[in-house]
Amino acid sequence: MKVDQKGHTVTIKDTQGDVNAFLEKVTQQFKTFEKQNIIIDLSADAAITEKDLKAFLPLSKLHKKAKKSFVIVATDLDFNAISDKLAVVPSLLEAHDIIEMEEIERDLGF
């Protein structure tokens, strides 16, 4: 697990390719990141499935309830098959764009 902090956003990258172990580590260390926007970078794992992503849903809901963004970066997926409750994008650039848009929406009171 590699953690990179830039401004009000923290990017957490899975370096081992085991989604379940990665999710467990992120959940255990969630208190460390709860006051920042989170990008979960799973782009290095080509074998990721929609089912794997659904496991992040409780963490995403908890984070959004705290008025922070939670975005997952994953490639080679059918993005239409993923729940609307999860923000999943194909690149880090798009993840940062989503966070910027959500920050603006929160500032405007949406």
Sine and cosine of phi, psi and omega as CSV:
sin_phi,cos_phi,sin_psi,cos_psi,sin_omega,cos_omega
0.00,0.00,0.82,-0.58,0.01,-1.00
-0.90,-0.45,0.77,-0.63,-0.04,-1.00
-0.91,-0.40,0.78,-0.62,0.00,-1.00
-0.78,-0.63,0.87,-0.50,-0.03,-1.00
-0.96,-0.28,0.77,-0.63,0.05,-1.00
-0.68,-0.73,0.94,-0.34,0.00,-1.00
0.91,0.42,-0.80,-0.60,-0.03,-1.00
-1.00,-0.09,0.28,0.96,-0.04,-1.00
-0.79,-0.62,0.66,-0.75,0.07,-1.00
-0.88,-0.47,0.76,-0.65,0.04,-1.00
-0.97,-0.26,0.83,-0.56,-0.01,-1.00
-0.92,-0.39,0.89,-0.46,-0.09,-1.00
-0.95,-0.32,0.72,-0.69,0.07,-1.00
-0.98,0.17,0.86,-0.50,-0.04,-1.00
-0.96,-0.27,-0.11,0.99,-0.07,-1.00
-0.95,-0.30,-0.27,0.96,0.02,-1.00
0.99,0.16,0.13,0.99,0.05,-1.00
-0.95,-0.32,0.98,-0.19,-0.12,-0.99
-0.89,0.45,-0.67,0.74,-0.05,-1.00
-0.91,0.42,-0.69,0.72,0.04,-1.00
-0.91,0.42,-0.62,0.78,0.02,-1.00
-0.90,0.44,-0.72,0.70,0.02,-1.00
-0.87,0.49,-0.65,0.76,0.02,-1.00
-0.89,0.45,-0.69,0.73,0.02,-1.00
-0.89,0.45,-0.70,0.71,-0.01,-1.00
-0.89,0.45,-0.67,0.74,0.01,-1.00
-0.89,0.45,-0.67,0.74,0.01,-1.00
-0.90,0.44,-0.58,0.81,-0.06,-1.00
-0.99,-0.17,0.26,0.97,-0.09,-1.00
-0.85,0.53,-0.62,0.78,-0.01,-1.00
-0.85,0.53,-0.49,0.87,0.01,-1.00
-0.92,0.40,-0.55,0.83,-0.11,-0.99
-0.96,-0.29,0.00,1.00,-0.20,-0.98
-0.90,0.44,-0.36,0.93,-0.02,-1.00
-1.00,-0.09,0.16,0.99,-0.01,-1.00
-0.80,-0.59,0.32,-0.95,0.15,-0.99
-0.95,0.30,0.58,-0.82,-0.07,-1.00
-0.86,-0.50,0.73,-0.69,0.18,-0.98
-0.90,-0.43,0.85,-0.53,0.07,-1.00
-0.99,-0.12,0.92,-0.39,-0.07,-1.00
-0.99,-0.13,0.97,-0.25,0.04,-1.00
-0.93,-0.36,0.31,0.95,-0.10,-0.99
-0.91,0.41,-0.39,0.92,0.00,-1.00
-0.98,0.22,-0.28,0.96,-0.03,-1.00
-0.99,-0.12,0.98,-0.18,-0.04,-1.00
-0.96,0.27,-0.29,0.96,-0.06,-1.00
-1.00,-0.03,0.19,0.98,-0.05,-1.00
-0.93,0.36,0.59,-0.81,-0.02,-1.00
-0.86,-0.52,0.19,-0.98,0.05,-1.00
-0.88,0.47,-0.58,0.82,0.01,-1.00
-0.89,0.45,-0.65,0.76,0.05,-1.00
-0.87,0.50,-0.65,0.76,-0.03,-1.00
-0.93,0.38,-0.56,0.83,0.00,-1.00
-0.88,0.48,-0.43,0.90,0.01,-1.00
-0.91,0.42,-0.36,0.93,0.01,-1.00
-1.00,0.10,-0.11,0.99,-0.08,-1.00
-0.85,0.53,-0.73,0.68,0.01,-1.00
-0.87,0.49,-0.63,0.78,0.02,-1.00
-0.91,0.41,-0.65,0.76,0.01,-1.00
-0.89,0.45,-0.72,0.69,0.00,-1.00
-0.87,0.49,-0.69,0.72,0.01,-1.00
-0.87,0.49,-0.67,0.74,-0.03,-1.00
-0.94,0.33,-0.66,0.75,0.00,-1.00
-0.93,0.37,-0.50,0.86,0.06,-1.00
-0.90,0.44,-0.49,0.87,0.03,-1.00
-1.00,0.08,0.19,0.98,0.04,-1.00
0.90,0.43,0.65,0.76,0.07,-1.00
-0.78,-0.63,0.40,-0.92,-0.03,-1.00
-1.00,0.05,0.54,-0.84,0.03,-1.00
-0.67,-0.74,0.95,-0.32,-0.09,-1.00
-0.82,-0.57,0.67,-0.74,0.03,-1.00
-0.94,-0.35,0.73,-0.68,0.06,-1.00
-0.97,-0.24,0.87,-0.50,0.02,-1.00
-0.55,-0.84,0.57,-0.82,0.00,-1.00
-0.92,-0.40,0.20,-0.98,0.06,-1.00
0.83,0.56,0.73,0.69,0.03,-1.00
-0.80,-0.60,0.36,-0.93,0.17,-0.99
-1.00,0.04,0.99,-0.15,-0.10,-0.99
-0.92,0.40,-0.34,0.94,0.05,-1.00
-0.96,0.29,-0.39,0.92,-0.03,-1.00
-1.00,0.08,-0.11,0.99,-0.06,-1.00
-1.00,-0.01,0.61,-0.79,0.00,-1.00
-0.83,0.56,0.62,-0.79,0.05,-1.00
-0.92,0.38,-0.28,0.96,-0.02,-1.00
-0.97,0.25,-0.25,0.97,0.03,-1.00
-0.95,-0.30,0.68,-0.73,0.10,-1.00
-1.00,-0.06,0.96,-0.29,-0.01,-1.00
-0.84,-0.55,0.79,-0.61,-0.03,-1.00
-0.75,-0.66,0.34,-0.94,-0.06,-1.00
-1.00,0.08,-0.14,0.99,-0.04,-1.00
-0.55,-0.83,0.37,-0.93,0.03,-1.00
-0.90,0.44,-0.60,0.80,0.02,-1.00
-0.86,0.50,-0.71,0.71,0.03,-1.00
-0.91,0.41,-0.57,0.82,0.04,-1.00
-0.89,0.47,-0.70,0.71,0.03,-1.00
-0.91,0.42,-0.60,0.80,0.04,-1.00
-0.90,0.45,-0.69,0.73,0.02,-1.00
-0.87,0.49,-0.69,0.72,0.00,-1.00
-0.89,0.45,-0.67,0.74,0.04,-1.00
-0.87,0.50,-0.70,0.71,0.00,-1.00
-0.90,0.44,-0.67,0.74,0.01,-1.00
-0.92,0.39,-0.57,0.82,0.06,-1.00
-0.89,0.46,-0.69,0.72,0.02,-1.00
-0.88,0.47,-0.70,0.71,0.02,-1.00
-0.86,0.50,-0.67,0.74,0.01,-1.00
-0.91,0.41,-0.65,0.76,0.03,-1.00
-0.88,0.47,-0.58,0.81,-0.02,-1.00
-0.99,0.11,-0.17,0.99,0.06,-1.00
1.00,0.01,0.34,0.94,0.03,-1.00
-0.98,0.19,0.00,0.00,0.00,0.00
